[in-house]
């Protein structure tokens, strides 16, 4: 009698240990996901997707989603002179389908780059991956040092873009596979415990 009770207690403890292990795996997975998203912040690059001289035109390959637009120059970051975008700067973006893509106005403090300085001046929302036509116009920029507009992602935009990619992946077969794995992790310990109980009752 006592041995049977002790056996049931051990089986229940084992079942609970299995449930705790499943919960621990979920927490580890969430921590890894958070770390994966935050790493994107360190991969932000204001010229990640290319650049076009000012004045000038060209084509850059943009990913679907929000892309930041920067005005950049070859100025010395240590010169003490603040980088200011030309007031007459105009940037026109044409999508792969030939339609104009709106450029929203944004602003931020200048930041140092490998070959000068850059300042956030706008953003575009690309409707799909592909080549986008860029036309940059400014009469005042001709007196600047290597003026250009660049396309990239700041830390927040990089994290958002990576998060959108994770969400899209979870909507497909990967998400179904994860749900199956989670269901197995939760149900397997309870199934084993129920099976042992039936064996004792028999």
C-alpha positions as a LaTeX table, in Angstrom:
\begin{tabular}{lrrr}
\hline
Residue & $x$ (\AA) & $y$ (\AA) & $z$ (\AA) \\
\hline
Unk1 & 0.00 & 0.00 & 0.00 \\
Unk2 & 2.70 & 2.48 & 1.06 \\
Unk3 & 4.88 & 1.42 & $-1.87$ \\
Unk4 & 2.01 & 2.06 & $-4.28$ \\
Unk5 & 1.41 & 5.52 & $-2.84$ \\
Unk6 & 5.12 & 6.33 & $-3.07$ \\
Unk7 & 5.16 & 5.12 & $-6.66$ \\
Unk8 & 2.26 & 7.36 & $-7.58$ \\
Unk9 & 3.95 & 10.31 & $-5.88$ \\
Unk10 & 7.15 & 9.71 & $-7.84$ \\
Unk11 & 5.20 & 9.44 & $-11.09$ \\
Unk12 & 3.39 & 12.69 & $-10.39$ \\
Unk13 & 6.68 & 14.41 & $-9.60$ \\
Unk14 & 8.15 & 13.14 & $-12.85$ \\
Unk15 & 5.15 & 14.45 & $-14.74$ \\
Unk16 & 5.53 & 17.84 & $-13.12$ \\
Unk17 & 9.23 & 17.86 & $-13.94$ \\
Unk18 & 8.31 & 17.26 & $-17.60$ \\
Unk19 & 5.88 & 20.18 & $-17.53$ \\
Unk20 & 8.49 & 22.43 & $-15.95$ \\
Unk21 & 10.99 & 21.41 & $-18.61$ \\
Unk22 & 8.48 & 22.35 & $-21.31$ \\
Unk23 & 7.94 & 25.75 & $-19.68$ \\
Unk24 & 11.69 & 26.27 & $-19.42$ \\
Unk25 & 12.12 & 25.51 & $-23.11$ \\
Unk26 & 9.45 & 28.08 & $-23.97$ \\
Unk27 & 11.19 & 30.73 & $-21.83$ \\
Unk28 & 14.52 & 29.93 & $-23.47$ \\
Unk29 & 12.90 & 30.20 & $-26.89$ \\
Unk30 & 11.39 & 33.59 & $-26.05$ \\
Unk31 & 14.75 & 34.82 & $-24.72$ \\
Unk32 & 16.48 & 33.70 & $-27.92$ \\
Unk33 & 13.81 & 35.41 & $-30.02$ \\
Unk34 & 14.24 & 38.65 & $-28.08$ \\
Unk35 & 18.01 & 38.48 & $-28.51$ \\
Unk36 & 17.62 & 37.79 & $-32.23$ \\
Unk37 & 15.39 & 40.87 & $-32.60$ \\
Unk38 & 17.67 & 43.14 & $-30.56$ \\
Unk39 & 20.73 & 42.12 & $-32.57$ \\
Unk40 & 19.09 & 43.78 & $-35.57$ \\
Unk41 & 19.51 & 47.13 & $-33.82$ \\
Unk42 & 23.29 & 46.75 & $-34.09$ \\
Unk43 & 23.01 & 45.87 & $-37.78$ \\
Unk44 & 21.31 & 49.12 & $-38.72$ \\
Unk45 & 23.10 & 50.84 & $-41.58$ \\
Unk46 & 22.10 & 54.14 & $-43.16$ \\
Unk47 & 23.46 & 53.04 & $-46.56$ \\
Unk48 & 22.57 & 49.38 & $-46.40$ \\
Unk49 & 20.50 & 49.38 & $-49.60$ \\
Unk50 & 22.54 & 51.79 & $-51.69$ \\
Unk51 & 22.97 & 55.46 & $-52.50$ \\
Unk52 & 22.43 & 58.00 & $-55.28$ \\
Unk53 & 24.48 & 61.18 & $-55.81$ \\
Unk54 & 22.87 & 64.60 & $-55.38$ \\
Unk55 & 21.98 & 65.81 & $-57.92$ \\
Unk56 & 21.59 & 62.57 & $-59.80$ \\
Unk57 & 19.52 & 59.47 & $-60.35$ \\
Unk58 & 19.92 & 55.75 & $-60.04$ \\
Unk59 & 18.30 & 52.54 & $-58.87$ \\
Unk60 & 18.49 & 50.79 & $-55.51$ \\
Unk61 & 17.12 & 47.44 & $-54.43$ \\
Unk62 & 14.81 & 47.87 & $-51.45$ \\
Unk63 & 13.14 & 45.26 & $-49.27$ \\
Unk64 & 9.44 & 45.30 & $-48.56$ \\
Unk65 & 8.56 & 47.55 & $-45.64$ \\
Unk66 & 9.83 & 50.82 & $-44.20$ \\
Unk67 & 13.17 & 52.15 & $-45.42$ \\
Unk68 & 14.88 & 55.25 & $-44.05$ \\
Unk69 & 16.19 & 57.96 & $-46.39$ \\
Unk70 & 19.36 & 59.82 & $-45.39$ \\
Unk71 & 21.25 & 62.80 & $-46.72$ \\
Unk72 & 24.98 & 62.10 & $-46.52$ \\
Unk73 & 28.19 & 64.02 & $-47.19$ \\
Unk74 & 31.91 & 63.38 & $-47.03$ \\
Unk75 & 32.31 & 65.97 & $-44.28$ \\
Unk76 & 34.62 & 65.42 & $-41.32$ \\
Unk77 & 32.57 & 64.40 & $-38.25$ \\
Unk78 & 35.20 & 66.02 & $-36.00$ \\
Unk79 & 35.07 & 69.39 & $-37.72$ \\
Unk80 & 32.41 & 70.66 & $-35.34$ \\
Unk81 & 30.17 & 71.71 & $-38.23$ \\
Unk82 & 26.65 & 70.31 & $-38.01$ \\
Unk83 & 25.41 & 68.50 & $-41.10$ \\
Unk84 & 22.30 & 70.19 & $-42.51$ \\
Unk85 & 20.46 & 68.88 & $-45.55$ \\
Unk86 & 20.05 & 71.41 & $-48.39$ \\
Unk87 & 16.67 & 73.15 & $-48.08$ \\
Unk88 & 15.96 & 72.55 & $-51.77$ \\
Unk89 & 16.63 & 68.80 & $-51.60$ \\
Unk90 & 13.93 & 66.79 & $-53.37$ \\
Unk91 & 13.89 & 63.01 & $-53.55$ \\
Unk92 & 11.56 & 61.16 & $-55.91$ \\
Unk93 & 11.11 & 57.39 & $-55.62$ \\
Unk94 & 9.53 & 55.24 & $-58.33$ \\
Unk95 & 8.45 & 51.68 & $-57.58$ \\
Unk96 & 9.06 & 48.59 & $-59.75$ \\
Unk97 & 5.58 & 49.08 & $-61.21$ \\
Unk98 & 6.42 & 52.62 & $-62.35$ \\
Unk99 & 4.29 & 54.37 & $-59.74$ \\
Unk100 & 5.61 & 57.10 & $-57.48$ \\
Unk101 & 6.26 & 56.08 & $-53.88$ \\
Unk102 & 5.55 & 58.80 & $-51.29$ \\
Unk103 & 8.53 & 60.00 & $-49.28$ \\
Unk104 & 7.50 & 61.05 & $-45.78$ \\
Unk105 & 9.54 & 63.70 & $-43.98$ \\
Unk106 & 11.56 & 62.68 & $-40.92$ \\
Unk107 & 14.39 & 64.12 & $-38.92$ \\
Unk108 & 17.07 & 63.10 & $-36.46$ \\
Unk109 & 20.49 & 64.15 & $-35.22$ \\
Unk110 & 23.43 & 63.70 & $-37.63$ \\
Unk111 & 25.49 & 60.55 & $-37.23$ \\
Unk112 & 29.01 & 59.61 & $-38.24$ \\
Unk113 & 29.61 & 57.15 & $-41.08$ \\
Unk114 & 32.69 & 55.41 & $-42.46$ \\
Unk115 & 33.28 & 58.20 & $-44.95$ \\
Unk116 & 31.59 & 61.26 & $-43.46$ \\
Unk117 & 28.25 & 62.12 & $-41.93$ \\
Unk118 & 24.59 & 61.31 & $-42.58$ \\
Unk119 & 21.28 & 62.69 & $-41.41$ \\
Unk120 & 17.82 & 61.15 & $-41.53$ \\
Unk121 & 15.58 & 63.19 & $-43.82$ \\
Unk122 & 12.70 & 60.87 & $-44.74$ \\
Unk123 & 11.31 & 57.40 & $-45.14$ \\
Unk124 & 9.54 & 55.33 & $-47.78$ \\
Unk125 & 7.34 & 52.27 & $-47.49$ \\
Unk126 & 8.28 & 49.76 & $-50.17$ \\
Unk127 & 5.28 & 47.71 & $-51.24$ \\
Unk128 & 7.45 & 44.80 & $-52.41$ \\
Unk129 & 11.06 & 43.71 & $-52.81$ \\
Unk130 & 12.60 & 45.06 & $-56.00$ \\
Unk131 & 14.50 & 47.78 & $-57.81$ \\
Unk132 & 13.30 & 51.32 & $-57.15$ \\
Unk133 & 14.16 & 54.33 & $-59.28$ \\
Unk134 & 15.62 & 57.28 & $-57.35$ \\
Unk135 & 15.95 & 60.89 & $-58.49$ \\
Unk136 & 17.61 & 63.41 & $-56.17$ \\
Unk137 & 17.63 & 67.11 & $-56.99$ \\
Unk138 & 19.32 & 70.05 & $-55.24$ \\
Unk139 & 21.11 & 73.05 & $-56.67$ \\
Unk140 & 22.71 & 73.90 & $-53.34$ \\
Unk141 & 24.19 & 70.42 & $-52.92$ \\
Unk142 & 26.64 & 71.01 & $-55.78$ \\
Unk143 & 28.75 & 73.05 & $-53.37$ \\
Unk144 & 28.91 & 70.24 & $-50.78$ \\
Unk145 & 31.45 & 67.41 & $-50.38$ \\
Unk146 & 30.24 & 64.21 & $-52.09$ \\
Unk147 & 26.53 & 64.81 & $-51.42$ \\
Unk148 & 24.23 & 61.83 & $-51.82$ \\
Unk149 & 21.03 & 60.28 & $-50.56$ \\
Unk150 & 21.36 & 56.86 & $-49.00$ \\
Unk151 & 18.81 & 54.21 & $-48.16$ \\
Unk152 & 19.06 & 52.05 & $-45.08$ \\
Unk153 & 17.57 & 51.27 & $-41.72$ \\
Unk154 & 18.16 & 52.77 & $-38.32$ \\
Unk155 & 18.08 & 50.59 & $-35.18$ \\
Unk156 & 14.31 & 50.78 & $-34.67$ \\
Unk157 & 13.48 & 50.20 & $-38.33$ \\
Unk158 & 15.90 & 47.25 & $-38.44$ \\
Unk159 & 14.24 & 45.63 & $-35.41$ \\
Unk160 & 10.77 & 46.23 & $-36.87$ \\
Unk161 & 11.80 & 44.75 & $-40.21$ \\
Unk162 & 13.22 & 41.64 & $-38.53$ \\
Unk163 & 10.11 & 41.29 & $-36.36$ \\
Unk164 & 7.90 & 41.43 & $-39.46$ \\
Unk165 & 10.03 & 38.70 & $-40.99$ \\
Unk166 & 9.57 & 36.50 & $-37.92$ \\
Unk167 & 5.80 & 37.05 & $-37.97$ \\
Unk168 & 5.63 & 36.16 & $-41.66$ \\
Unk169 & 7.64 & 32.99 & $-41.01$ \\
Unk170 & 5.36 & 31.95 & $-38.14$ \\
Unk171 & 2.33 & 32.29 & $-40.38$ \\
Unk172 & 3.67 & 29.51 & $-42.59$ \\
Unk173 & 4.80 & 25.91 & $-42.05$ \\
Unk174 & 7.31 & 27.00 & $-39.39$ \\
Unk175 & 4.51 & 28.28 & $-37.15$ \\
Unk176 & 2.55 & 25.04 & $-37.55$ \\
Unk177 & 5.64 & 23.01 & $-36.68$ \\
Unk178 & 6.25 & 25.11 & $-33.55$ \\
Unk179 & 2.64 & 24.64 & $-32.42$ \\
Unk180 & 2.98 & 20.88 & $-32.86$ \\
Unk181 & 6.23 & 20.85 & $-30.84$ \\
Unk182 & 4.67 & 22.92 & $-28.04$ \\
Unk183 & 1.63 & 20.68 & $-27.93$ \\
Unk184 & 3.85 & 17.60 & $-27.64$ \\
Unk185 & 5.95 & 19.20 & $-24.87$ \\
Unk186 & 2.83 & 20.03 & $-22.87$ \\
Unk187 & 0.87 & 16.83 & $-23.44$ \\
Unk188 & 3.59 & 14.18 & $-23.35$ \\
Unk189 & 4.34 & 14.41 & $-19.57$ \\
Unk190 & 0.60 & 14.35 & $-18.77$ \\
Unk191 & 0.05 & 11.39 & $-21.10$ \\
Unk192 & 2.86 & 9.47 & $-19.40$ \\
Unk193 & 1.43 & 10.26 & $-15.97$ \\
Unk194 & $-2.06$ & 9.14 & $-16.99$ \\
Unk195 & $-0.65$ & 5.93 & $-18.45$ \\
Unk196 & 1.18 & 5.10 & $-15.22$ \\
Unk197 & $-1.95$ & 5.75 & $-13.19$ \\
Unk198 & $-3.93$ & 3.35 & $-15.34$ \\
Unk199 & $-1.25$ & 0.71 & $-14.90$ \\
Unk200 & $-1.45$ & 1.03 & $-11.10$ \\
Unk201 & $-5.24$ & 0.87 & $-11.14$ \\
Unk202 & $-5.14$ & $-2.28$ & $-13.18$ \\
\hline
\end{tabular}
